[in-house]
Amino acid sequence: QVQLVESGGGLVQAGGFLRLSCAASGRTLRSYAMGWFRQAPGKEREFVAAITWSGISTYYRDSIKGRITISRDNAKNTVYLQMNSLKPEDKAVYYCAAKLGITAQAMGVLPPDGMDYWGKGTLVTVSS
């Protein structure tokens, strides 16, 4: 059992920034790759970024690469998504996800419904 709780979403103006947090727990947590997905109203859920707890493996969605950074604090069992230069099209519910025994790159290739665990999401709204 893995539990994921997102926080840090909110309303920002275009060009602004946010740092999202995913607080994770579970006895076998370190065996999971961690990542972020997002879903806008009426749209499919899409991959954003992923990381392993070692920090060796990271992977980003090509269209958003350069504006986001995924990181982790193992002591706090927390994964972060730093989002800069936000655009209106970044508005979505952002979800933290975990999948057992894969690399960060694999998380970006697999369909979202292949993830093992999800948080409830945190809403990011970007005004123009």
N, C-alpha and C positions, 0 to 999 in steps of 0.2 A: 504494500500500500504506500503510495506517494501522495502527499497533499501539496497543492500549489496555490498560493494566494498572491494575486497581483495588486499593486498599488502604484500611485504616482501619476495617473491620468488626470486630465483636466482640460481647461480651455486656454489656448494660447493664440496669439496673433501669428500670422504668416511670418516666417523668418525667426520665430522664437524657438525655444528648446524645452524639452522635458526629459527627465530620467525616470523610467519605469523600473519597478522592482518586482521580483518574484521570490517570495519567501517559500522555501521548499523544506519538506520534512519527510522522513521515512528511513527505515533501518538500512535498506539497500540503495539509498539515494545515489551513492557514488557510482553505481553501475549504469546509470541513465545519462544519456545525452539530454541537454536542456536547450530549449529554444523559444522563440517568439513567433507567433502568427498574428495576422490581423484580418478583420472582416468588416467591410463597410456594408451598410444596409442594401439588401438586394444583390449582394456580390458573394462570390465564393470566398471561403477562407483561404488566405495565401501566406506562404512562408515569408518571414522577415530575416531572421538570423538565428544561429545556433552555436552552442559551445559545449565542450566537455568540461568536467570539473577539474581536469588537469590544466586547462587553459591552452593546451597545445593545439587543439583543433577548434577553429572557428570558421564560420561560413556565412555569407551574406547574400541576400537577394540582389541581383545585379542592378536593378533599377534604383535602389536606395543606397547602394554602397557608396561610401564617402560621406554620408550624412548621419550614419548610425554607427555605434560601437557597442558590441555585446561584451560583457565582462562578468566575472563572478568573484564572490568573497566566500571562500570555503569555510572560514571560521563562523560566518553568519548563515551559511546554507542559502545564500541569496544570489540570484542572477539579475543583472541590470541590463537595461537597454537605454543607452544615451541617444537621444534623437535631437539633432540640430537642424537649423535651416528648414523648419517645418513648412510644409505646403498644404493648401486646402485638401489636396488629394490624399494626404496622410490621415485624414479623419477616419477613424475606425475604432472598433473595440479590439484591443490588443490582448491576446491570450498567451499565457505561458504554457508550455507543453513539455512532456518528458517521454522518452522512449528508451527502452532497455537495450543495452548492448550495441549501440550504433555510434558512428562518428558524427560530428557536426555536419559534414558534407552530406552524409546519407539522410539526415533529417531534412535537408533542403531539397532532396530529390524525391523522397517518399511523399505520397499524397497525405494531406492533413489528417484524414480519417484513419491513418495508420499509427497515429500517436497513441501511447498507452494511457497517459493522464493529461488532464487539462485543468487549468484554473478557471474561475468564473469570468475573468476578463476585467479590463479597466478601460474606460472610454477616453479617447483622445479626440478633442475637437479643435480644429484650426480655423480661425476666422480670417477672411481675406480683407 
